[in-house]
Amino acid sequence: MTQAAALLKSSRRVVIKVGSALVADGETGEPDRAWLKALTADAARMAERGQQLLIVSSGAVALGRRRLGLGRRPLDLPQKQAAAAAGQSLLMRAWEEALEPFDLAAAQVLLTRDDTEVRHRWLNGKATLDTLLGLGVVPIVNENDTVATEEIRYGDNDRLAARVAQMIGADLLVLLSDVDGLYTADPRVNPAARRLDVISELTPEIEAMAGGSNAAAGVGVGGMGAKLTAARIAQGAGCATVITHGRRDAPLRAVEDGAACTLIEPSLSPSAAYKQWIAGSLAPQGSLTVDSGAVTALRAGKSLLPAGVRKVEGRFGKGDAVLVLDPSGREVARGLSRYDAAEAEKIMGLRSDAIEAVLGFTEGPTLIHADDMALSARPVRA
């Protein structure tokens, strides 16, 4: 069994990116229902194994062009947004029809770049996707092209897929392409080009092999360069990436059966990458001083409850990074607060079941969940 096949069979959460050229028939502009049915059979098999699958799907603009009679001519931004608005419902209908025979429900999720880069929106998006996946639903994610301007666009769904994989802590990102992996040169131009089966590090030399965007992609916009950019994002988040040929029936089963592909290995686990990001990449916006009992609980891997908090400092918002300090002011941890500073002050020292009565709502029983916390090194004792 290849390394890629083993990962595809064992990964807990998998993100699949599907391009416009796979979803929409290039001749008719209609959904390619036969291909979608084969892919969703793959999804059903993975769901039976207990895996959680999220699909990032292009195709709204491609399907909407035909509905609006826009033909194949180049579109300006308002026309693209109009086509996306007209085609998104067609795209979701195609996915729903493909998933229904396998008793899998689909859920539409439309994102802009801000949804993965603005902290409170990132947290909201993560909570929604985690809930959907936990319910056994297959989220169908696309860029919100109807409202996205150039300033807030991802630009291609390869990068969107990588950001979503980062958001949900996915173990594996599968990018379905029009080639079966990364080659030392474009195999359609250079017959001597050699495919790279496994990549451990994305060096400048490897990235140079991707060349420019694939001008022959037709309705799509992301070439191999975009896929390697996505793989770098995923790698930093502890997520492996597989690039493989999508234009075959049941492309995921094909990888499991040993079909050609390129695997880009992660640099560390998703959980470790996330906590490393919290510990080293976010500037704390405030602090929470906790009692000794809370310190002991945090060191044991528990979440921070309001009952253990004794002091709130700073002007932080929901989702901002904050320091957790022990009674003597030493840093115990850093984490993402589920409440803003004013709310934290109102509920500190209280039992979790009192939060809703005090605030009129609840974001959950914890101020900082253990999953969103990076513990600091224990102080050295003399």
C-alpha positions as CSV (number, residue, x, y, z in Angstrom):
1,M,0.0,0.0,0.0
2,T,1.4,3.4,-0.9
3,Q,1.8,6.1,1.7
4,A,-0.9,8.2,0.1
5,A,-3.3,5.3,0.1
6,A,-2.7,4.6,3.8
7,L,-3.3,8.3,4.6
8,L,-6.5,8.4,2.6
9,K,-7.8,5.4,4.4
10,S,-6.8,6.4,7.9
11,S,-7.2,10.2,8.1
12,R,-10.0,11.4,10.4
13,R,-10.8,14.5,8.5
14,V,-10.3,14.9,4.8
15,V,-10.8,18.0,2.6
16,I,-11.4,17.3,-1.1
17,K,-11.0,20.2,-3.6
18,V,-13.0,19.8,-6.8
19,G,-12.4,22.2,-9.7
20,S,-14.9,23.6,-12.2
21,A,-13.6,21.5,-15.0
22,L,-14.6,18.3,-13.1
23,V,-18.0,19.6,-11.9
24,A,-19.3,21.1,-15.2
25,D,-19.3,19.4,-18.5
26,G,-17.2,21.6,-20.8
27,E,-19.4,21.1,-23.8
28,T,-22.9,21.4,-22.4
29,G,-22.3,23.6,-19.3
30,E,-24.4,21.1,-17.3
31,P,-23.2,19.3,-14.1
32,D,-21.3,16.1,-14.9
33,R,-23.7,13.9,-12.9
34,A,-21.9,10.6,-13.7
35,W,-18.6,11.9,-12.4
36,L,-20.2,13.4,-9.3
37,K,-22.0,10.1,-8.6
38,A,-18.7,8.2,-8.7
39,L,-17.0,10.7,-6.4
40,T,-19.9,10.6,-3.9
41,A,-19.6,6.8,-3.8
42,D,-16.1,7.4,-2.6
43,A,-17.4,9.8,0.0
44,A,-20.0,7.2,1.2
45,R,-17.3,4.6,1.6
46,M,-15.2,7.0,3.7
47,A,-18.2,7.9,5.8
48,E,-18.8,4.2,6.5
49,R,-15.2,4.0,7.8
50,G,-16.0,6.8,10.3
51,Q,-14.1,9.5,8.3
52,Q,-15.4,13.1,8.1
53,L,-15.3,14.6,4.6
54,L,-15.6,18.2,3.5
55,I,-15.8,19.1,-0.2
56,V,-14.5,22.5,-1.6
57,S,-16.3,22.8,-4.9
58,S,-15.9,25.3,-7.7
59,G,-18.4,25.4,-10.5
60,A,-21.0,28.1,-9.6
61,V,-19.7,30.5,-12.3
62,A,-19.3,27.8,-14.9
63,L,-22.9,26.5,-14.3
64,G,-24.3,30.0,-14.0
65,R,-22.9,31.2,-17.3
66,R,-25.2,28.8,-19.2
67,R,-28.3,29.8,-17.1
68,L,-27.7,33.5,-17.9
69,G,-26.8,32.9,-21.6
70,L,-23.3,34.4,-21.1
71,G,-21.6,31.9,-23.4
72,R,-17.8,31.4,-23.2
73,R,-16.7,35.0,-23.6
74,P,-14.5,36.5,-20.8
75,L,-16.6,38.0,-18.0
76,D,-16.0,41.1,-16.0
77,L,-16.3,41.1,-12.2
78,P,-20.1,42.0,-12.1
79,Q,-20.8,39.3,-14.7
80,K,-18.8,36.8,-12.7
81,Q,-20.7,37.7,-9.6
82,A,-24.0,37.4,-11.4
83,A,-23.1,34.0,-12.8
84,A,-22.0,32.8,-9.4
85,A,-25.4,33.9,-8.0
86,A,-27.3,32.1,-10.7
87,G,-25.1,29.0,-10.6
88,Q,-24.6,28.4,-6.9
89,S,-28.1,26.9,-6.5
90,L,-27.4,24.6,-9.5
91,L,-24.1,23.5,-8.0
92,M,-25.7,22.7,-4.7
93,R,-28.6,20.8,-6.4
94,A,-26.0,18.7,-8.3
95,W,-24.2,17.8,-5.1
96,E,-27.4,17.1,-3.2
97,E,-28.6,14.8,-5.9
98,A,-25.3,13.0,-6.0
99,L,-25.1,12.5,-2.2
100,E,-28.8,11.6,-1.5
101,P,-28.6,8.0,-2.8
102,F,-26.0,7.3,-0.2
103,D,-28.0,8.9,2.6
104,L,-25.5,11.7,3.0
105,A,-26.8,15.2,3.6
106,A,-25.1,18.3,2.1
107,A,-24.8,21.7,3.6
108,Q,-23.8,24.9,1.7
109,V,-21.0,27.0,3.2
110,L,-19.9,30.2,1.4
111,L,-16.8,31.9,2.5
112,T,-14.7,35.0,1.8
113,R,-11.0,35.4,2.7
114,D,-12.0,37.4,5.8
115,D,-13.8,34.3,7.2
116,T,-10.4,32.6,7.5
117,E,-8.3,35.6,8.5
118,V,-10.5,37.7,10.9
119,R,-10.4,35.9,14.3
120,H,-14.0,36.1,15.4
121,R,-15.2,35.1,11.9
122,W,-12.7,32.3,11.8
123,L,-14.0,31.0,15.1
124,N,-17.6,31.2,14.0
125,G,-16.8,29.4,10.7
126,K,-14.8,26.7,12.6
127,A,-17.7,26.1,15.0
128,T,-20.2,25.7,12.2
129,L,-18.0,23.3,10.2
130,D,-17.1,21.3,13.3
131,T,-20.8,20.9,14.1
132,L,-21.8,19.9,10.6
133,L,-19.0,17.3,10.4
134,G,-20.0,16.0,13.8
135,L,-23.5,15.5,12.6
136,G,-22.4,13.4,9.6
137,V,-23.1,16.1,7.1
138,V,-20.9,16.8,4.1
139,P,-20.2,20.6,3.9
140,I,-19.9,21.9,0.3
141,V,-17.7,24.9,0.6
142,N,-17.2,27.6,-2.1
143,E,-15.9,31.1,-2.3
144,N,-18.7,33.6,-1.9
145,D,-18.1,35.0,-5.4
146,T,-21.4,36.9,-5.4
147,V,-20.0,39.4,-2.9
148,A,-16.2,38.9,-2.9
149,T,-14.2,41.8,-4.4
150,E,-10.6,41.5,-5.5
151,E,-9.5,42.8,-2.0
152,I,-11.2,39.9,-0.2
153,R,-10.9,37.0,-2.7
154,Y,-8.8,33.9,-2.3
155,G,-8.3,33.9,-6.0
156,D,-8.7,30.2,-6.4
157,N,-10.3,27.3,-4.5
158,D,-7.0,25.5,-4.0
159,R,-6.0,28.1,-1.4
160,L,-9.5,28.2,0.0
161,A,-9.4,24.4,0.5
162,A,-6.0,24.8,2.3
163,R,-7.4,27.5,4.6
164,V,-10.5,25.4,5.3
165,A,-8.3,22.3,6.1
166,Q,-6.3,24.5,8.5
167,M,-9.6,25.8,10.1
168,I,-11.0,22.4,10.8
169,G,-7.7,20.6,11.7
170,A,-7.9,18.3,8.7
171,D,-5.4,15.5,8.4
172,L,-5.4,15.3,4.6
173,L,-6.1,17.7,1.7
174,V,-6.8,16.1,-1.7
175,L,-6.5,18.4,-4.7
176,L,-8.1,16.8,-7.8
177,S,-6.2,18.1,-10.8
178,D,-5.9,17.6,-14.5
179,V,-2.5,15.8,-14.0
180,D,-1.6,13.0,-11.7
181,G,0.8,14.9,-9.5
182,L,3.8,17.2,-9.6
183,Y,6.4,16.6,-12.3
184,T,9.9,17.9,-12.8
185,A,8.4,19.7,-15.8
186,D,5.1,20.0,-17.5
187,P,4.5,16.4,-18.8
188,R,2.3,17.6,-21.6
189,V,5.2,19.6,-23.0
190,N,8.2,17.5,-21.9
191,P,7.7,13.7,-22.2
192,A,10.9,13.1,-20.2
193,A,9.3,14.8,-17.1
194,R,9.3,12.6,-14.0
195,R,6.6,12.6,-11.3
196,L,7.6,13.2,-7.7
197,D,5.8,10.6,-5.6
198,V,6.6,12.0,-2.1
199,I,7.7,15.5,-1.1
200,S,8.9,16.2,2.4
201,E,9.9,19.8,2.0
202,L,8.7,22.4,-0.5
203,T,12.0,23.9,-1.5
204,P,12.3,26.7,-4.1
205,E,13.6,24.2,-6.6
206,I,10.4,22.1,-6.2
207,E,8.1,25.1,-6.4
208,A,9.9,26.2,-9.6
209,M,8.8,22.9,-11.2
210,A,5.2,24.0,-11.1
211,G,5.6,26.8,-13.6
212,G,2.8,29.3,-14.2
213,S,-0.9,28.8,-14.0
214,N,-2.3,26.2,-16.4
215,A,-3.6,28.2,-19.3
216,A,-5.3,25.2,-20.7
217,A,-7.5,24.7,-17.6
218,G,-10.5,26.1,-19.4
219,V,-13.1,27.2,-16.8
220,G,-10.6,26.9,-13.9
221,V,-8.1,29.4,-12.6
222,G,-5.7,27.4,-10.4
223,G,-2.6,25.7,-11.9
224,M,0.1,23.7,-10.3
225,G,1.6,26.8,-8.7
226,A,-1.6,27.5,-6.8
227,K,-1.7,23.8,-5.7
228,L,1.8,24.0,-4.2
229,T,0.9,27.3,-2.5
230,A,-2.1,25.5,-1.0
231,A,0.1,22.5,0.0
232,R,2.5,24.9,1.8
233,I,-0.4,26.4,3.8
234,A,-1.6,22.8,4.6
235,Q,1.9,21.6,5.5
236,G,2.3,24.4,8.0
237,A,-1.1,23.4,9.6
238,G,0.0,19.8,10.0
239,C,-2.0,18.6,7.1
240,A,-0.7,16.3,4.3
241,T,-1.6,17.1,0.7
242,V,-2.3,14.7,-2.2
243,I,-2.4,15.9,-5.8
244,T,-3.9,13.5,-8.2
245,H,-5.8,13.2,-11.4
246,G,-9.5,14.0,-10.9
247,R,-10.8,13.1,-14.4
248,R,-11.4,9.5,-13.6
249,D,-14.3,7.7,-12.1
250,A,-14.0,7.3,-8.3
251,P,-10.6,9.2,-8.1
252,L,-10.3,8.6,-4.3
253,R,-10.7,4.8,-4.7
254,A,-8.1,5.0,-7.4
255,V,-5.6,6.6,-5.0
256,E,-6.4,3.9,-2.4
257,D,-5.8,1.3,-5.1
258,G,-2.3,2.8,-5.8
259,A,-3.0,5.2,-8.6
260,A,-0.3,7.8,-9.4
261,C,-0.2,10.9,-7.3
262,T,2.1,13.2,-5.4
263,L,2.0,13.3,-1.6
264,I,3.3,16.3,0.3
265,E,4.0,15.4,3.8
266,P,3.0,17.6,6.8
267,S,5.7,19.2,9.0
268,L,3.9,18.2,12.2
269,S,0.5,17.1,13.5
270,P,-2.6,19.4,13.0
271,S,-3.0,19.7,16.8
272,A,0.6,20.6,17.4
273,A,0.6,23.0,14.5
274,Y,-2.5,24.8,15.8
275,K,-1.0,25.1,19.3
276,Q,2.3,26.3,17.9
277,W,0.4,29.0,16.0
278,I,-1.4,30.1,19.2
279,A,1.9,30.1,21.2
280,G,4.1,31.9,18.7
281,S,2.1,33.8,16.0
282,L,-0.6,35.7,17.9
283,A,0.0,38.9,19.9
284,P,-1.9,38.6,23.3
285,Q,-4.6,41.3,23.7
286,G,-5.0,40.8,27.4
287,S,-4.7,38.5,30.3
288,L,-6.6,36.3,32.7
289,T,-5.2,35.7,36.2
290,V,-6.3,32.4,37.6
291,D,-6.2,30.7,41.0
292,S,-3.9,27.8,41.9
293,G,-6.7,25.2,41.4
294,A,-7.1,26.4,37.8
295,V,-3.3,26.2,37.2
296,T,-3.4,22.6,38.3
297,A,-6.3,21.8,36.1
298,L,-4.7,23.5,33.0
299,R,-1.5,21.6,33.5
300,A,-3.6,18.4,33.5
301,G,-5.0,19.3,30.1
302,K,-8.3,20.8,31.3
303,S,-10.1,23.8,29.9
304,L,-10.2,27.2,31.7
305,L,-13.6,27.7,33.4
306,P,-14.8,31.1,34.6
307,A,-14.8,29.8,38.2
308,G,-11.0,29.7,38.3
309,V,-10.5,33.3,37.0
310,R,-9.7,36.0,39.5
311,K,-8.7,39.0,37.3
312,V,-9.3,40.2,33.8
313,E,-7.0,42.7,32.1
314,G,-6.9,44.2,28.6
315,R,-9.5,45.0,25.9
316,F,-9.7,41.7,24.0
317,G,-12.5,40.5,21.8
318,K,-14.0,37.1,21.3
319,G,-11.4,34.9,19.6
320,D,-8.4,37.1,20.6
321,A,-5.3,35.6,22.1
322,V,-4.8,36.2,25.8
323,L,-2.2,35.2,28.4
324,V,-3.2,33.0,31.4
325,L,-1.3,34.0,34.5
326,D,-0.9,32.2,37.8
327,P,-1.5,34.0,41.1
328,S,2.1,35.3,41.1
329,G,1.8,36.7,37.6
330,R,3.8,34.0,35.8
331,E,2.5,32.9,32.4
332,V,0.8,29.5,32.5
333,A,-0.6,29.4,28.9
334,R,-1.8,31.3,25.9
335,G,-5.2,30.7,24.4
336,L,-8.1,32.0,22.4
337,S,-10.9,33.5,24.6
338,R,-14.5,32.5,23.8
339,Y,-15.7,35.7,25.5
340,D,-14.6,39.3,25.2
341,A,-13.0,41.2,28.1
342,A,-16.3,42.8,29.4
343,E,-18.1,39.5,29.3
344,A,-15.1,37.7,31.0
345,E,-15.2,40.3,33.8
346,K,-18.9,39.6,34.4
347,I,-18.6,35.9,34.6
348,M,-15.2,35.4,36.3
349,G,-15.5,33.4,39.5
350,L,-18.9,32.0,38.5
351,R,-19.9,28.4,37.8
352,S,-20.4,27.7,34.1
353,D,-24.1,27.0,34.5
354,A,-24.5,30.7,35.6
355,I,-23.1,32.2,32.4
356,E,-26.3,32.4,30.4
357,A,-28.2,34.0,33.3
358,V,-25.6,36.7,33.7
359,L,-24.9,37.5,30.0
360,G,-28.3,36.5,28.5
361,F,-26.5,34.1,26.1
362,T,-23.7,31.5,26.3
363,E,-20.7,30.7,24.1
364,G,-20.2,27.5,26.0
365,P,-19.0,26.6,29.5
366,T,-15.3,27.5,29.0
367,L,-13.5,30.8,28.8
368,I,-10.7,29.1,26.9
369,H,-11.2,25.5,25.7
370,A,-8.2,23.1,26.0
371,D,-8.1,22.7,22.3
372,D,-7.5,26.4,21.9
373,M,-4.8,26.7,24.5
374,A,-1.0,26.3,24.3
375,L,0.6,25.6,27.7
376,S,3.8,27.5,28.6
377,A,6.9,25.7,29.8
378,R,6.9,25.0,33.5
379,P,8.9,27.5,35.5
380,V,12.4,26.2,36.5
381,R,12.6,25.7,40.3
382,A,15.8,26.5,42.1
